[in-house]
């Protein structure tokens, strides 16, 4: 998500009867742009968004700066190295923990560190894990501000505290999760020495791996499918009806999509660029279509970089943007962004049917025609996500260009544009 925030500050950077099993011929029919793709957001609308959002932006900036001045990161993490505190979280006697130290690992939309733990010498098996994984507020101002504006850290804290205990799919065990998006700390099991295979956003995905990921996503979705809990103890989970970020996201799209269309014009066909004004004008209608039931708990950012494989099963990481919506959002995002284009074209119908079979195994029924229409419509989200993050330089240009090309081709060969024109 961090690239969205970066995009805000880089303005100066330069039909229903469609055959479901696409073929190579569908790729040949996709237009290769012969002119630079160009799109400019309406100036008046952009200015209105900026003016209306200014108090929120300034308020968030002041909160972030105050936190940086008065509540340092070292102070927030200090208690994690307390033997007594750590022993309580691990559920062992205080005398068994001798010391703990923190090692920095990586920063992005969150700060990631490793907590090394030394125990008193005991006979037999180790009394606890030799290391734990810490996820906390990012140290830099820009990433912190972005996280506060979109509530990323607080959303993940709530996930680990209030949703993680009910998961039936693999995800890191949590020992501590407290705070809000201004400042937070999450203490998780360290998977690096658990025989896990980690991937990145740019990793390739085989057909067999895609089936395994879909099995995990289908199991996740089935466990919360149309659950009455979303009206009771999970009523707080993000969804369209409670969305307060539409204007902010609208501003991000207005700033970033024109840059993406100019910078990566060779990857974005003119047919898509020509429809962007209609898309932006009717974006709220598109979101309403995406929010039509049935709905369930979504991971929200289902690419390979947020997954791992352990003992042949796929686990899920990074729950900052989990939400309540159509299950096909996660499936479409995965197939469009992580599959080689030929594999997607040759096997996407079978993979959608595999998803439906996983749901059926857990007692959930979803008609193929409904799922396929949702899959087509959700492909537009995959394209928008790529276009919005493209100007950030978060990924190498070759990766961004390839991703936009894949998403553009998916939107075209699935005729998602035909659905958009009906909005």
Buried (B, 14 or more C-beta within 10 A) or exposed (E): BBBBBBBBEBEEBEEEEBEBEBEEEBBEEBEEBEEEBEBEBEEEBBEBBEEEBEEBBEEBBEBBEEBBEEEEBEEBBEEBBBBEBBBBBBEBEEEBBEEBEBEEEEBBBBBBBBBBBEBEEEEEEEBBBEBBBBBBBBEEEBBBBBBBBBBBBBBBBBBBBBBBEEBEBBBBBBBBBEBBBBBBBBBBBBBEEEEBEBBEBBBEBEBEBBBBBBBBBBBBBBBBBEBEBBEEEBEEBBBBEEBEEEBBBBBBBBBBBBBBBBBBBEBBBBBBBEBBEEBBEBBEEBBEBBBBEBBBBBBBBBBBBBBBBBEEEBBBBBBBBBBBBBBBBBBBBBBBBBBBBEBBBBBBBBBBBBBBEBBEEEEBEBEEEBBBBBBBBBBBBBBBBBBBBBBBBBBEEEEBBBBBBBBBBBBBBBBBBEBBEEB
